[in-house]
Amino acid sequence: MAEHTKKQKDGGYGEDLAAAHLELHGFACVARNFKSRFGEIDIIAQNSRYLLFVEVKTRRASALAGAALSARESVNYQKQQRLRATAEYYLARHPADLQPRFDVVCVELDSSGVCTNIEWIENAF
């Protein structure tokens, strides 16, 4: 089996931190890395009111320097369309009486891989 790249490891770690952050705020993670032919949703979480479809962006401090896009900007229109289509696919198979919402969580790591900040953008698009 191929080894994971540093970016893949950071991404998985960022998703773990984002899931823990959501759980601290009362959300239960019901799916991770949900795939359809349209794309993938990093985290699907819910509480008594909302069903969240969450895109997680993990960045190291070195990648934040310069002209890097913000977390919100990095989820462009095409990515939003893929997330919406994947969410519709999920809802068709797992009906819920909850308000769907698309959030973005940006996890920032320092150069040694320690989390320095988690930004949760609710209702991002």
N, CA, C and O atoms as a GROMACS GRO file, in nm:
protein
  500
    1MET      N    1   0.084  -0.118   0.000
    1MET     CA    2   0.000   0.000   0.000
    1MET      C    3   0.089   0.125   0.000
    1MET      O    4   0.190   0.129   0.071
    2ALA      N    5   0.053   0.225  -0.077
    2ALA     CA    6   0.132   0.346  -0.088
    2ALA      C    7   0.127   0.425   0.042
    2ALA      O    8   0.026   0.426   0.113
    3GLU      N    9   0.238   0.492   0.072
    3GLU     CA   10   0.241   0.577   0.190
    3GLU      C   11   0.163   0.704   0.162
    3GLU      O   12   0.155   0.751   0.049
    4HIS      N   13   0.106   0.758   0.268
    4HIS     CA   14   0.033   0.884   0.255
    4HIS      C   15   0.131   1.000   0.245
    4HIS      O   16   0.236   1.000   0.309
    5THR      N   17   0.096   1.098   0.164
    5THR     CA   18   0.178   1.217   0.155
    5THR      C   19   0.158   1.302   0.279
    5THR      O   20   0.064   1.282   0.355
    6LYS      N   21   0.248   1.397   0.299
    6LYS     CA   22   0.236   1.489   0.413
    6LYS      C   23   0.103   1.565   0.406
    6LYS      O   24   0.038   1.586   0.508
    7LYS      N   25   0.065   1.605   0.284
    7LYS     CA   26  -0.061   1.678   0.266
    7LYS      C   27  -0.181   1.590   0.306
    7LYS      O   28  -0.274   1.638   0.370
    8GLN      N   29  -0.178   1.462   0.268
    8GLN     CA   30  -0.287   1.370   0.304
    8GLN      C   31  -0.292   1.349   0.455
    8GLN      O   32  -0.400   1.346   0.514
    9LYS      N   33  -0.175   1.335   0.518
    9LYS     CA   34  -0.171   1.318   0.663
    9LYS      C   35  -0.224   1.442   0.733
    9LYS      O   36  -0.303   1.432   0.827
   10ASP      N   37  -0.181   1.560   0.687
   10ASP     CA   38  -0.232   1.685   0.744
   10ASP      C   39  -0.382   1.695   0.726
   10ASP      O   40  -0.454   1.736   0.817
   11GLY      N   41  -0.431   1.657   0.607
   11GLY     CA   42  -0.574   1.663   0.580
   11GLY      C   43  -0.654   1.574   0.673
   11GLY      O   44  -0.757   1.616   0.726
   12GLY      N   45  -0.608   1.451   0.694
   12GLY     CA   46  -0.675   1.360   0.785
   12GLY      C   47  -0.672   1.411   0.928
   12GLY      O   48  -0.772   1.401   1.000
   13TYR      N   49  -0.558   1.465   0.969
   13TYR     CA   50  -0.544   1.522   1.104
   13TYR      C   51  -0.638   1.642   1.119
   13TYR      O   52  -0.705   1.656   1.221
   14GLY      N   53  -0.643   1.726   1.017
   14GLY     CA   54  -0.733   1.842   1.020
   14GLY      C   55  -0.879   1.800   1.030
   14GLY      O   56  -0.957   1.862   1.103
   15GLU      N   57  -0.915   1.696   0.958
   15GLU     CA   58  -1.053   1.646   0.966
   15GLU      C   59  -1.083   1.591   1.106
   15GLU      O   60  -1.193   1.611   1.158
   16ASP      N   61  -0.986   1.523   1.166
   16ASP     CA   62  -1.005   1.474   1.304
   16ASP      C   63  -1.027   1.591   1.400
   16ASP      O   64  -1.115   1.586   1.485
   17LEU      N   65  -0.945   1.696   1.386
   17LEU     CA   66  -0.960   1.814   1.473
   17LEU      C   67  -1.093   1.884   1.449
   17LEU      O   68  -1.158   1.928   1.543
   18ALA      N   69  -1.133   1.895   1.321
   18ALA     CA   70  -1.261   1.961   1.289
   18ALA      C   71  -1.378   1.881   1.347
   18ALA      O   72  -1.471   1.940   1.402
   19ALA      N   73  -1.372   1.748   1.335
   19ALA     CA   74  -1.479   1.664   1.391
   19ALA      C   75  -1.487   1.681   1.542
   19ALA      O   76  -1.596   1.692   1.597
   20ALA      N   77  -1.372   1.683   1.609
   20ALA     CA   78  -1.371   1.702   1.754
   20ALA      C   79  -1.426   1.840   1.791
   20ALA      O   80  -1.498   1.854   1.890
   21HIS      N   81  -1.393   1.941   1.712
   21HIS     CA   82  -1.443   2.078   1.735
   21HIS      C   83  -1.596   2.082   1.724
   21HIS      O   84  -1.664   2.142   1.807
   22LEU      N   85  -1.648   2.018   1.620
   22LEU     CA   86  -1.793   2.014   1.602
   22LEU      C   87  -1.860   1.940   1.718
   22LEU      O   88  -1.964   1.983   1.767
   23GLU      N   89  -1.800   1.830   1.762
   23GLU     CA   90  -1.856   1.753   1.873
   23GLU      C   91  -1.857   1.835   2.002
   23GLU      O   92  -1.951   1.826   2.081
   24LEU      N   93  -1.753   1.916   2.024
   24LEU     CA   94  -1.748   2.004   2.141
   24LEU      C   95  -1.862   2.106   2.140
   24LEU      O   96  -1.903   2.157   2.244
   25HIS      N   97  -1.911   2.135   2.019
   25HIS     CA   98  -2.021   2.232   2.004
   25HIS      C   99  -2.157   2.164   1.985
   25HIS      O  100  -2.251   2.225   1.935
   26GLY      N  101  -2.166   2.038   2.025
   26GLY     CA  102  -2.296   1.970   2.029
   26GLY      C  103  -2.337   1.895   1.904
   26GLY      O  104  -2.452   1.852   1.894
   27PHE      N  105  -2.248   1.879   1.809
   27PHE     CA  106  -2.280   1.805   1.687
   27PHE      C  107  -2.223   1.664   1.693
   27PHE      O  108  -2.113   1.643   1.743
   28ALA      N  109  -2.298   1.569   1.644
   28ALA     CA  110  -2.252   1.431   1.634
   28ALA      C  111  -2.213   1.405   1.489
   28ALA      O  112  -2.292   1.432   1.398
   29CYS      N  113  -2.094   1.352   1.466
   29CYS     CA  114  -2.051   1.318   1.331
   29CYS      C  115  -2.120   1.188   1.290
   29CYS      O  116  -2.109   1.086   1.358
   30VAL      N  117  -2.191   1.193   1.178
   30VAL     CA  118  -2.263   1.075   1.131
   30VAL      C  119  -2.194   1.010   1.010
   30VAL      O  120  -2.223   0.895   0.977
   31ALA      N  121  -2.104   1.083   0.945
   31ALA     CA  122  -2.030   1.026   0.832
   31ALA      C  123  -1.903   1.107   0.811
   31ALA      O  124  -1.899   1.228   0.834
   32ARG      N  125  -1.798   1.037   0.766
   32ARG     CA  126  -1.672   1.102   0.730
   32ARG      C  127  -1.636   1.056   0.590
   32ARG      O  128  -1.654   0.939   0.556
   33ASN      N  129  -1.586   1.148   0.510
   33ASN     CA  130  -1.541   1.119   0.374
   33ASN      C  131  -1.649   1.047   0.293
   33ASN      O  132  -1.624   0.944   0.230
   34PHE      N  133  -1.770   1.103   0.296
   34PHE     CA  134  -1.882   1.046   0.222
   34PHE      C  135  -1.863   1.075   0.073
   34PHE      O  136  -1.850   1.190   0.032
   35LYS      N  137  -1.861   0.970  -0.007
   35LYS     CA  138  -1.834   0.984  -0.150
   35LYS      C  139  -1.957   0.951  -0.233
   35LYS      O  140  -2.038   0.865  -0.199
   36SER      N  141  -1.967   1.023  -0.344
   36SER     CA  142  -2.065   0.991  -0.448
   36SER      C  143  -1.993   1.013  -0.581
   36SER      O  144  -1.876   1.052  -0.584
   37ARG      N  145  -2.064   0.988  -0.689
   37ARG     CA  146  -2.000   1.011  -0.820
   37ARG      C  147  -1.978   1.161  -0.846
   37ARG      O  148  -1.905   1.199  -0.938
   38PHE      N  149  -2.040   1.245  -0.763
   38PHE     CA  150  -2.028   1.390  -0.779
   38PHE      C  151  -1.908   1.447  -0.704
   38PHE      O  152  -1.852   1.549  -0.744
   39GLY      N  153  -1.869   1.381  -0.594
   39GLY     CA  154  -1.759   1.432  -0.513
   39GLY      C  155  -1.759   1.370  -0.376
   39GLY      O  156  -1.815   1.262  -0.354
   40GLU      N  157  -1.696   1.440  -0.283
   40GLU     CA  158  -1.681   1.389  -0.147
   40GLU      C  159  -1.710   1.500  -0.048
   40GLU      O  160  -1.675   1.616  -0.069
   41ILE      N  161  -1.776   1.463   0.062
   41ILE     CA  162  -1.799   1.554   0.174
   41ILE      C  163  -1.713   1.504   0.289
   41ILE      O  164  -1.721   1.388   0.328
   42ASP      N  165  -1.632   1.594   0.344
   42ASP     CA  166  -1.537   1.554   0.448
   42ASP      C  167  -1.608   1.506   0.574
   42ASP      O  168  -1.576   1.400   0.627
   43ILE      N  169  -1.706   1.583   0.623
   43ILE     CA  170  -1.777   1.548   0.746
   43ILE      C  171  -1.925   1.578   0.729
   43ILE      O  172  -1.962   1.683   0.676
   44ILE      N  173  -2.009   1.486   0.774
   44ILE     CA  174  -2.152   1.511   0.786
   44ILE      C  175  -2.183   1.497   0.934
   44ILE      O  176  -2.155   1.394   0.995
   45ALA      N  177  -2.240   1.603   0.991
   45ALA     CA  178  -2.267   1.605   1.134
   45ALA      C  179  -2.407   1.659   1.159
   45ALA      O  180  -2.465   1.727   1.073
   46GLN      N  181  -2.461   1.628   1.276
   46GLN     CA  182  -2.596   1.676   1.306
   46GLN      C  183  -2.612   1.706   1.454
   46GLN      O  184  -2.542   1.652   1.540
   47ASN      N  185  -2.707   1.795   1.480
   47ASN     CA  186  -2.758   1.814   1.615
   47ASN      C  187  -2.909   1.806   1.603
   47ASN      O  188  -2.960   1.753   1.504
   48SER      N  189  -2.982   1.856   1.701
   48SER     CA  190  -3.128   1.842   1.696
   48SER      C  191  -3.193   1.931   1.590
   48SER      O  192  -3.310   1.913   1.558
   49ARG      N  193  -3.118   2.026   1.535
   49ARG     CA  194  -3.174   2.121   1.441
   49ARG      C  195  -3.114   2.116   1.300
   49ARG      O  196  -3.185   2.130   1.201
   50TYR      N  197  -2.983   2.094   1.292
   50TYR     CA  198  -2.912   2.105   1.164
   50TYR      C  199  -2.845   1.974   1.122
   50TYR      O  200  -2.803   1.894   1.206
   51LEU      N  201  -2.836   1.957   0.991
   51LEU     CA  202  -2.754   1.853   0.931
   51LEU      C  203  -2.646   1.927   0.854
   51LEU      O  204  -2.673   1.991   0.752
   52LEU      N  205  -2.522   1.918   0.903
   52LEU     CA  206  -2.411   1.991   0.844
   52LEU      C  207  -2.338   1.908   0.740
   52LEU      O  208  -2.309   1.790   0.762
   53PHE      N  209  -2.308   1.971   0.629
   53PHE     CA  210  -2.221   1.915   0.527
   53PHE      C  211  -2.096   2.004   0.532
   53PHE      O  212  -2.100   2.121   0.494
   54VAL      N  213  -1.985   1.946   0.578
   54VAL     CA  214  -1.868   2.026   0.613
   54VAL      C  215  -1.749   1.996   0.523
   54VAL      O  216  -1.710   1.881   0.506
   55GLU      N  217  -1.694   2.101   0.465
   55GLU     CA  218  -1.569   2.094   0.391
   55GLU      C  219  -1.459   2.141   0.485
   55GLU      O  220  -1.469   2.248   0.544
   56VAL      N  221  -1.354   2.060   0.499
   56VAL     CA  222  -1.243   2.093   0.588
   56VAL      C  223  -1.121   2.131   0.504
   56VAL      O  224  -1.083   2.059   0.411
   57LYS      N  225  -1.062   2.243   0.537
   57LYS     CA  226  -0.938   2.288   0.472
   57LYS      C  227  -0.831   2.295   0.579
   57LYS      O  228  -0.846   2.365   0.679
   58THR      N  229  -0.723   2.221   0.558
   58THR     CA  230  -0.612   2.219   0.653
   58THR      C  231  -0.491   2.280   0.586
   58THR      O  232  -0.455   2.244   0.474
   59ARG      N  233  -0.429   2.375   0.655
   59ARG     CA  234  -0.313   2.444   0.598
   59ARG      C  235  -0.204   2.457   0.703
   59ARG      O  236  -0.230   2.478   0.821
   60ARG      N  237  -0.081   2.444   0.657
   60ARG     CA  238   0.035   2.471   0.743
   60ARG      C  239   0.071   2.618   0.731
   60ARG      O  240   0.040   2.683   0.632
   61ALA      N  241   0.137   2.669   0.833
   61ALA     CA  242   0.177   2.810   0.835
   61ALA      C  243   0.254   2.848   0.710
   61ALA      O  244   0.235   2.957   0.656
   62SER      N  245   0.341   2.760   0.663
   62SER     CA  246   0.421   2.790   0.543
   62SER      C  247   0.333   2.807   0.420
   62SER      O  248   0.367   2.882   0.329
   63ALA      N  249   0.219   2.736   0.416
   63ALA     CA  250   0.128   2.747   0.301
   63ALA      C  251   0.038   2.869   0.310
   63ALA      O  252  -0.024   2.909   0.211
   64LEU      N  253   0.030   2.929   0.430
   64LEU     CA  254  -0.056   3.046   0.448
   64LEU      C  255   0.012   3.174   0.404
   64LEU      O  256  -0.054   3.276   0.381
   65ALA      N  257   0.144   3.171   0.392
   65ALA     CA  258   0.217   3.290   0.350
   65ALA      C  259   0.190   3.320   0.204
   65ALA      O  260   0.161   3.230   0.125
   66GLY      N  261   0.200   3.445   0.169
   66GLY     CA  262   0.184   3.483   0.029
   66GLY      C  263   0.039   3.501  -0.009
   66GLY      O  264  -0.041   3.554   0.069
   67ALA      N  265   0.004   3.456  -0.129
   67ALA     CA  266  -0.127   3.484  -0.186
   67ALA      C  267  -0.223   3.366  -0.173
   67ALA      O  268  -0.304   3.342  -0.262
   68ALA      N  269  -0.214   3.292  -0.063
   68ALA     CA  270  -0.303   3.177  -0.046
   68ALA      C  271  -0.448   3.225  -0.031
   68ALA      O  272  -0.475   3.329   0.030
   69LEU      N  273  -0.540   3.148  -0.087
   69LEU     CA  274  -0.681   3.180  -0.074
   69LEU      C  275  -0.728   3.152   0.067
   69LEU      O  276  -0.676   3.062   0.133
   70SER      N  277  -0.827   3.228   0.113
   70SER     CA  278  -0.887   3.199   0.242
   70SER      C  279  -0.967   3.070   0.230
   70SER      O  280  -0.993   3.021   0.120
   71ALA      N  281  -1.005   3.015   0.345
   71ALA     CA  282  -1.084   2.891   0.344
   71ALA      C  283  -1.212   2.910   0.265
   71ALA      O  284  -1.249   2.825   0.184
   72ARG      N  285  -1.281   3.022   0.288
   72ARG     CA  286  -1.406   3.048   0.217
   72ARG      C  287  -1.381   3.060   0.067
   72ARG      O  288  -1.458   3.006  -0.013
   73GLU      N  289  -1.275   3.130   0.028
   73GLU     CA  290  -1.244   3.149  -0.114
   73GLU      C  291  -1.203   3.018  -0.183
   73GLU      O  292  -1.226   3.000  -0.302
   74SER      N  293  -1.141   2.929  -0.106
   74SER     CA  294  -1.093   2.805  -0.167
   74SER      C  295  -1.206   2.709  -0.202
   74SER      O  296  -1.186   2.614  -0.279
   75VAL      N  297  -1.325   2.732  -0.147
   75VAL     CA  298  -1.441   2.651  -0.182
   75VAL      C  299  -1.516   2.729  -0.291
   75VAL      O  300  -1.615   2.798  -0.264
   76ASN      N  301  -1.465   2.716  -0.413
   76ASN     CA  302  -1.519   2.793  -0.525
   76ASN      C  303  -1.655   2.739  -0.572
   76ASN      O  304  -1.707   2.641  -0.519
   77TYR      N  305  -1.710   2.806  -0.671
   77TYR     CA  306  -1.843   2.771  -0.720
   77TYR      C  307  -1.852   2.625  -0.765
   77TYR      O  308  -1.948   2.556  -0.733
   78GLN      N  309  -1.751   2.578  -0.839
   78GLN     CA  310  -1.754   2.438  -0.886
   78GLN      C  311  -1.752   2.341  -0.768
   78GLN      O  312  -1.825   2.242  -0.768
   79LYS      N  313  -1.669   2.369  -0.668
   79LYS     CA  314  -1.662   2.284  -0.550
   79LYS      C  315  -1.797   2.287  -0.476
   79LYS      O  316  -1.845   2.184  -0.430
   80GLN      N  317  -1.857   2.404  -0.466
   80GLN     CA  318  -1.988   2.417  -0.401
   80GLN      C  319  -2.093   2.332  -0.473
   80GLN      O  320  -2.174   2.266  -0.409
   81GLN      N  321  -2.090   2.334  -0.607
   81GLN     CA  322  -2.185   2.255  -0.685
   81GLN      C  323  -2.165   2.106  -0.660
   81GLN      O  324  -2.263   2.032  -0.648
   82ARG      N  325  -2.041   2.060  -0.652
   82ARG     CA  326  -2.013   1.918  -0.624
   82ARG      C  327  -2.060   1.882  -0.483
   82ARG      O  328  -2.116   1.774  -0.461
   83LEU      N  329  -2.038   1.972  -0.388
   83LEU     CA  330  -2.083   1.946  -0.250
   83LEU      C  331  -2.235   1.939  -0.243
   83LEU      O  332  -2.291   1.853  -0.176
   84ARG      N  333  -2.302   2.030  -0.312
   84ARG     CA  334  -2.450   2.030  -0.313
   84ARG      C  335  -2.503   1.899  -0.374
   84ARG      O  336  -2.594   1.837  -0.320
   85ALA      N  337  -2.445   1.860  -0.487
   85ALA     CA  338  -2.491   1.737  -0.552
   85ALA      C  339  -2.466   1.615  -0.463
   85ALA      O  340  -2.550   1.526  -0.456
   86THR      N  341  -2.352   1.611  -0.396
   86THR     CA  342  -2.323   1.499  -0.306
   86THR      C  343  -2.416   1.501  -0.186
   86THR      O  344  -2.459   1.396  -0.139
   87ALA      N  345  -2.449   1.620  -0.136
   87ALA     CA  346  -2.544   1.632  -0.025
   87ALA      C  347  -2.682   1.583  -0.067
   87ALA      O  348  -2.750   1.514   0.010
   88GLU      N  349  -2.725   1.618  -0.186
   88GLU     CA  350  -2.855   1.571  -0.236
   88GLU      C  351  -2.855   1.419  -0.247
   88GLU      O  352  -2.954   1.354  -0.213
   89TYR      N  353  -2.745   1.362  -0.294
   89TYR     CA  354  -2.730   1.218  -0.304
   89TYR      C  355  -2.742   1.156  -0.164
   89TYR      O  356  -2.811   1.056  -0.146
   90TYR      N  357  -2.673   1.215  -0.067
   90TYR     CA  358  -2.678   1.165   0.071
   90TYR      C  359  -2.822   1.171   0.125
   90TYR      O  360  -2.871   1.074   0.182
   91LEU      N  361  -2.888   1.286   0.106
   91LEU     CA  362  -3.025   1.304   0.159
   91LEU      C  363  -3.125   1.210   0.094
   91LEU      O  364  -3.222   1.169   0.157
   92ALA      N  365  -3.103   1.176  -0.032
   92ALA     CA  366  -3.192   1.082  -0.100
   92ALA      C  367  -3.183   0.944  -0.036
   92ALA      O  368  -3.280   0.868  -0.038
   93ARG      N  369  -3.069   0.911   0.018
   93ARG     CA  370  -3.048   0.779   0.081
   93ARG      C  371  -3.065   0.781   0.232
   93ARG      O  372  -3.086   0.676   0.293
   94HIS      N  373  -3.056   0.900   0.292
   94HIS     CA  374  -3.067   0.914   0.437
   94HIS      C  375  -3.158   1.034   0.468
   94HIS      O  376  -3.109   1.138   0.514
   95PRO      N  377  -3.288   1.022   0.443
   95PRO     CA  378  -3.378   1.135   0.467
   95PRO      C  379  -3.370   1.182   0.613
   95PRO      O  380  -3.358   1.101   0.706
   96ALA      N  381  -3.377   1.312   0.632
   96ALA     CA  382  -3.371   1.369   0.766
   96ALA      C  383  -3.463   1.491   0.774
   96ALA      O  384  -3.477   1.565   0.677
   97ASP      N  385  -3.524   1.510   0.888
   97ASP     CA  386  -3.609   1.626   0.911
   97ASP      C  387  -3.529   1.739   0.976
   97ASP      O  388  -3.577   1.806   1.068
   98LEU      N  389  -3.409   1.758   0.928
   98LEU     CA  390  -3.321   1.860   0.981
   98LEU      C  391  -3.291   1.962   0.872
   98LEU      O  392  -3.297   1.930   0.754
   99GLN      N  393  -3.259   2.084   0.914
   99GLN     CA  394  -3.222   2.189   0.819
   99GLN      C  395  -3.080   2.163   0.769
   99GLN      O  396  -2.986   2.163   0.849
  100PRO      N  397  -3.062   2.139   0.638
  100PRO     CA  398  -2.926   2.119   0.587
  100PRO      C  399  -2.849   2.252   0.585
  100PRO      O  400  -2.907   2.359   0.565
  101ARG      N  401  -2.718   2.242   0.606
  101ARG     CA  402  -2.635   2.362   0.606
  101ARG      C  403  -2.495   2.323   0.559
  101ARG      O  404  -2.445   2.215   0.591
  102PHE      N  405  -2.433   2.412   0.482
  102PHE     CA  406  -2.298   2.390   0.432
  102PHE      C  407  -2.201   2.480   0.509
  102PHE      O  408  -2.210   2.602   0.504
  103ASP      N  409  -2.109   2.416   0.580
  103ASP     CA  410  -2.010   2.488   0.660
  103ASP      C  411  -1.870   2.456   0.608
  103ASP      O  412  -1.849   2.355   0.540
  104VAL      N  413  -1.776   2.543   0.639
  104VAL     CA  414  -1.636   2.521   0.608
  104VAL      C  415  -1.559   2.535   0.738
  104VAL      O  416  -1.582   2.628   0.815
  105VAL      N  417  -1.468   2.442   0.763
  105VAL     CA  418  -1.379   2.452   0.879
  105VAL      C  419  -1.237   2.459   0.827
  105VAL      O  420  -1.192   2.372   0.753
  106CYS      N  421  -1.164   2.564   0.867
  106CYS     CA  422  -1.025   2.580   0.829
  106CYS      C  423  -0.939   2.551   0.951
  106CYS      O  424  -0.953   2.615   1.056
  107VAL      N  425  -0.850   2.455   0.937
  107VAL     CA  426  -0.759   2.417   1.044
  107VAL      C  427  -0.620   2.465   1.005
  107VAL      O  428  -0.568   2.429   0.899
  108GLU      N  429  -0.560   2.547   1.090
  108GLU     CA  430  -0.426   2.598   1.064
  108GLU      C  431  -0.327   2.525   1.154
  108GLU      O  432  -0.348   2.511   1.274
  109LEU      N  433  -0.218   2.479   1.092
  109LEU     CA  434  -0.112   2.410   1.164
  109LEU      C  435   0.016   2.492   1.154
  109LEU      O  436   0.040   2.559   1.054
  110ASP      N  437   0.098   2.485   1.258
  110ASP     CA  438   0.229   2.551   1.247
  110ASP      C  439   0.322   2.461   1.166
  110ASP      O  440   0.281   2.354   1.121
  111SER      N  441   0.443   2.504   1.148
  111SER     CA  442   0.536   2.429   1.061
  111SER      C  443   0.568   2.290   1.115
  111SER      O  444   0.610   2.202   1.039
  112SER      N  445   0.547   2.269   1.246
  112SER     CA  446   0.572   2.136   1.302
  112SER      C  447   0.446   2.050   1.308
  112SER      O  448   0.450   1.936   1.354
  113GLY      N  449   0.332   2.103   1.262
  113GLY     CA  450   0.210   2.025   1.256
  113GLY      C  451   0.119   2.040   1.376
  113GLY      O  452   0.024   1.962   1.392
  114VAL      N  453   0.146   2.138   1.462
  114VAL     CA  454   0.061   2.163   1.579
  114VAL      C  455  -0.049   2.260   1.540
  114VAL      O  456  -0.024   2.361   1.474
  115CYS      N  457  -0.171   2.229   1.582
  115CYS     CA  458  -0.285   2.316   1.549
  115CYS      C  459  -0.272   2.450   1.621
  115CYS      O  460  -0.253   2.456   1.742
  116THR      N  461  -0.282   2.558   1.543
  116THR     CA  462  -0.275   2.692   1.599
  116THR      C  463  -0.409   2.765   1.594
  116THR      O  464  -0.430   2.862   1.667
  117ASN      N  465  -0.499   2.719   1.508
  117ASN     CA  466  -0.628   2.788   1.497
  117ASN      C  467  -0.728   2.699   1.423
  117ASN      O  468  -0.693   2.626   1.330
  118ILE      N  469  -0.853   2.708   1.466
  118ILE     CA  470  -0.963   2.644   1.394
  118ILE      C  471  -1.067   2.752   1.369
  118ILE      O  472  -1.119   2.812   1.463
  119GLU      N  473  -1.097   2.775   1.242
  119GLU     CA  474  -1.199   2.873   1.205
  119GLU      C  475  -1.318   2.797   1.147
  119GLU      O  476  -1.304   2.724   1.049
  120TRP      N  477  -1.434   2.816   1.208
  120TRP     CA  478  -1.556   2.748   1.166
  120TRP      C  479  -1.646   2.851   1.099
  120TRP      O  480  -1.694   2.944   1.165
  121ILE      N  481  -1.667   2.836   0.971
  121ILE     CA  482  -1.752   2.928   0.896
  121ILE      C  483  -1.888   2.861   0.877
  121ILE      O  484  -1.904   2.771   0.795
  122GLU      N  485  -1.985   2.906   0.955
  122GLU     CA  486  -2.119   2.848   0.948
  122GLU      C  487  -2.194   2.907   0.829
  122GLU      O  488  -2.178   3.025   0.796
  123ASN      N  489  -2.276   2.822   0.765
  123ASN     CA  490  -2.356   2.866   0.651
  123ASN      C  491  -2.268   2.937   0.548
  123ASN      O  492  -2.299   3.048   0.504
  124ALA      N  493  -2.160   2.872   0.510
  124ALA     CA  494  -2.059   2.932   0.423
  124ALA      C  495  -2.110   2.963   0.283
  124ALA      O  496  -2.064   3.057   0.218
  125PHE      N  497  -2.206   2.884   0.236
  125PHE     CA  498  -2.263   2.909   0.103
  125PHE      C  499  -2.399   2.848   0.093
  125PHE      O  500  -2.464   2.858  -0.011
   0.00000   0.00000   0.00000
